[in-house]
Amino acid sequence: MNAELYLSDLESKPEALTALAGRLRAEDPFAGLPAGIDRVLFLGMGSSRYGAGVAALRLRAAGVFAHAEYSSAAASLPPAEGTLVVPISATGSSRETLDAVVAYAGGQARLAAFTNSPGSPLAAAADLVVDLHAGEERGGVACRTFQHTLALLLALESRLTGRDRDLPALLERAAQASADLLERRDEWLPLTMELLDGPHGVYTIAPAERLSSAEQSALMFREGPRRPADACESGDWSHVDVYLTKTLDYRALLFPGSRYDGQAMDWVRERGSTVIAVGGEVKDAAAAIRYVHDDDPDVALLTETLVAELVAAYWWSAQ
Ligand SMILES: O=P(O)(O)OC[C@H]1O[C@](O)(CO)[C@@H](O)[C@@H]1O
């Protein structure tokens, strides 16, 4: 893994996402999907599972049975007709995900693999391969593949729910939002790095609908600069992370949008913790990082991890 190459992977996010938008205008990655799907099982590890958790929640809210499982679970839904199994693996070679698909390959369920490596063993085991088209991540850290996984999960959602939306236009707005954060980083990054640089690690908080943002952000702080970091859901925060604020110098990135943000911020105020809001103004936050189109929750879902990814990249390269 390499910090400088990771930073250049981040810098190419807008270009790669714009190119994906163009592809989705020209071709339907799910053209080969069979009809009659009535339940969806996502499988993945690390960042490849984070996006799946959000995708499954969104599908359930639209009335489609969907679940995201750790590939490493000993067993999950039994194979059955009408089940679409979606293993997600950027490399297409994570041992746990390859093992998990064995229970489904060649059976009644259909397998649609999301991967950035169409020549991988995972792709070979699938009925349908959905190429992430994220390009090579030369830094060795999943970042563009995370963003493209979310984009293609939104495409799958449109396909399964029949929701008529202009997904390429959404991806273009997310590319603009990413470019805006990158271009204006001198305005927000130094203060953010300073405020998050505490003795007890970094915490990340997001609503259930965007929990992947908190999870991926915490992973980036661990994987690059190897700092202690953990993610928490915004409502759950008052039942979980609140216990850290009394004894630790608690410093967090908050991705706002939960109806329980205010409840958490009451504790933050009382305990003198440090919270930085990303993509919106939050009362008593130490700072707010804004970017174009940040009022659209789907743009936020696709974009907001870039804040943590850039902090992680600069901390890492300073080591
Ligand atoms: O998507 P893959 O290739 O299965 O990798 C799963 C996870 O493992 C990692 O490669 C780290 O080991 C992460 O980047 C990723 O989140």
The ligand as an SDF file (V2000), in Angstrom:
LIG
                    3D

 16 16  0  0  0  0  0  0  0  0999 V2000
  -13.6900   -6.0750   -1.9540 O   0  0  0  0  0  0  0  0  0  0  0  0
  -12.6770   -7.1440   -1.6270 P   0  0  0  0  0  0  0  0  0  0  0  0
  -11.6020   -7.2030   -2.6640 O   0  0  0  0  0  0  0  0  0  0  0  0
  -13.3480   -8.4450   -1.4120 O   0  0  0  0  0  0  0  0  0  0  0  0
  -11.9820   -6.7190   -0.2850 O   0  0  0  0  0  0  0  0  0  0  0  0
  -12.6890   -6.6380    0.9340 C   0  0  0  0  0  0  0  0  0  0  0  0
  -11.9770   -5.7260    1.8910 C   0  0  0  0  0  0  0  0  0  0  0  0
  -10.6680   -6.1340    2.0610 O   0  0  0  0  0  0  0  0  0  0  0  0
   -9.7600   -5.0580    1.8450 C   0  0  0  0  0  0  0  0  0  0  0  0
   -9.1760   -5.2670    0.6010 O   0  0  0  0  0  0  0  0  0  0  0  0
   -8.7430   -4.9620    2.9410 C   0  0  0  0  0  0  0  0  0  0  0  0
   -8.1970   -6.2000    3.2380 O   0  0  0  0  0  0  0  0  0  0  0  0
  -10.5700   -3.8050    1.8150 C   0  0  0  0  0  0  0  0  0  0  0  0
  -10.0390   -2.8540    0.9740 O   0  0  0  0  0  0  0  0  0  0  0  0
  -11.9300   -4.2710    1.4500 C   0  0  0  0  0  0  0  0  0  0  0  0
  -12.8150   -3.5100    2.1930 O   0  0  0  0  0  0  0  0  0  0  0  0
  1  2  2  0
  2  3  1  0
  2  4  1  0
  2  5  1  0
  5  6  1  0
  6  7  1  0
  7  8  1  0
  7 15  1  0
  8  9  1  0
  9 10  1  0
  9 11  1  0
  9 13  1  0
 11 12  1  0
 13 14  1  0
 13 15  1  0
 15 16  1  0
M  END
$$$$
